[in-house]
């Protein structure tokens, strides 16, 4: 159910005029599903998200099927969507993953680092520095091929094994990803423990270390209901790229305390109320997330999807 004129737009001149949403539902969302989603459904999900106006849709991951069996169909899926007129980033953990992505014509890739030793061991079976060393040739080759490279950084605000993560520790690893050539750096609140002041402190720390806000994206989970407030704090600092997942899908298979991502619909509703352009058709996006929830056999956790899908 929609009501004309809502949300009312009250613009804030201190905020960006436009935000680019980096949609992660088909990759980060579906990789955490207990059952494998059919390839046809995944491809239709990507197509519907693109049709809803999302210009960046993270399609899949070229990790070994043993580690993420939910995305083992990357070679089958990507050719079905690669001709869409949007950016379709894919995750590549190593040179073999990059080879697979290049062979299929991918033009946007991402590597996935950790700010903490515990998560680096759990996720990559390496130390933080060993993982960075593994990514260096991947990023260099991707750049040589003319690809855009994103660097994800997990556990930026807290770690389930180590607790609080010092800002300086996160800055060091983020700076390493920037120095090796990553075009964009996505700061992940993997277990959803960030608060607005912490977000601002990390962004200031990165700026002080020479990492410009223009290269930073934010990726919040909503474990404690803080994802939107943390996003607003990042926007006030000048961040203009926000990761979100249609319908709030996702978590992290290697961090059991990680719950769903920030729902794209909830983000769009807030941004619309602030007068910030996204290019996203909220009605089409909501319909897409409702459709995907039906495929998964459960209701969407997104509050906006639930509100706008209500039938009187």
C-alpha positions, 0 to 999 in steps of 0.5 A, a space after each residue: 500500500 502506498 500513500 501519495 506524497 510520502 515520504 515527504 521530502 525535506 532536503 538537507 543541503 549538508 548532505 550529498 545530492 545523489 547517492 549510488 547504491 551498490 546492490 549486493 543482494 544477488 551475491 552477499 544476500 544469497 551466499 548466506 542462504 541455507 539452500 541453493 537458489 536455482 540459477 534461473 531465479 538468480 538471473 531473474 533477480 539480477 534482471 529485475 534489480 537492474 530494471 528497478 534502476 539500480 546501476 550497480 548489481 553485484 552478480 556473483 562470486 568466483 570463489 571455490 564452490 567448496 567454500 560458498 556452494 550457494 554461488 557455485 554456478 557463477 560460470 552459468 549465471 554470469 553469461 545470462 546477465 552480462 549484457 545488462 546495461 549496468 555494472 555487474 561486479 563479481 568477487 574474486 578471492 585470488 588469481 584463479 578467481 580473476 582468471 574465471 571472471 576475465 574469461 567470462 568478460 567481467 569488467 568490475 571485480 572485488 577482493 575481500 580483506 579483513 581488518 582482524 586476524 581472527 576473521 582473516 583466518 576464518 574467511 581466508 585461512 591466512 593472516 591479514 598480511 598474507 591475505 593482502 599479499 595474495 590480493 596484490 597480484 590480483 589487483 595489479 592484473 585486474 588494473 592492467 586489464 582495465 577493470 575497476 577494482 573494489 576492496 572490501 574490508 570486513 570487521 571494521 567496527 567489531 569482531 565476534 572473536 576479538 571484540 572492539 577493533 581499533 580505528 588505527 588497525 582498520 586504517 592500516 589495512 584500508 590504506 594497504 588496499 588503497 595503495 595497491 590500487 583498489 578504486 573503491 574501498 567498502 568499509 564493512 560492519 560485518 556483525 552490525 555493531 557500529 554506532 554513528 560516532 564510531 563511523 565518523 571516527 573511522 572516516 576521519 582516521 582514513 582521511 587523516 591517513 590520506 584516503 579521500 572520502 570519494 573512494 570510500 563506500 559503507 556496508 552496514 548490517 542491521 543487527 542492532 538496528 543501527 544501519 540507517 543511523 550509521 549510513 546517515 552519519 557517513 552521508 554527513 561526512 560526504 560518503 556517496 556510495 552505500 552498499 545495501 541488499 534488496 529485501 535485507 537479504 544476507 549475513 556472513 557464512 563465517 560470522 554467525 552473529 552477522 544478521 541481514 544487510 541494510 535493506 535497499 528499500 529502507 535505504 531508498 525510503 530514507 534517501 527519498 525523504 532527504 531529497 537525495 537522488 538514487 535513480 531507483 524505482 521504489 515500487 519496482 524494487 519492492 515488488 522485486 524483493 517481494 518476489 524474491 521472498 516468495 522464491 525463498 519461502 519466507 517474508 522479507 525482513 525489510 520494514 519498507 517492503 512489508 509496509 508497501 506490500 500490505 494489502 488492505 
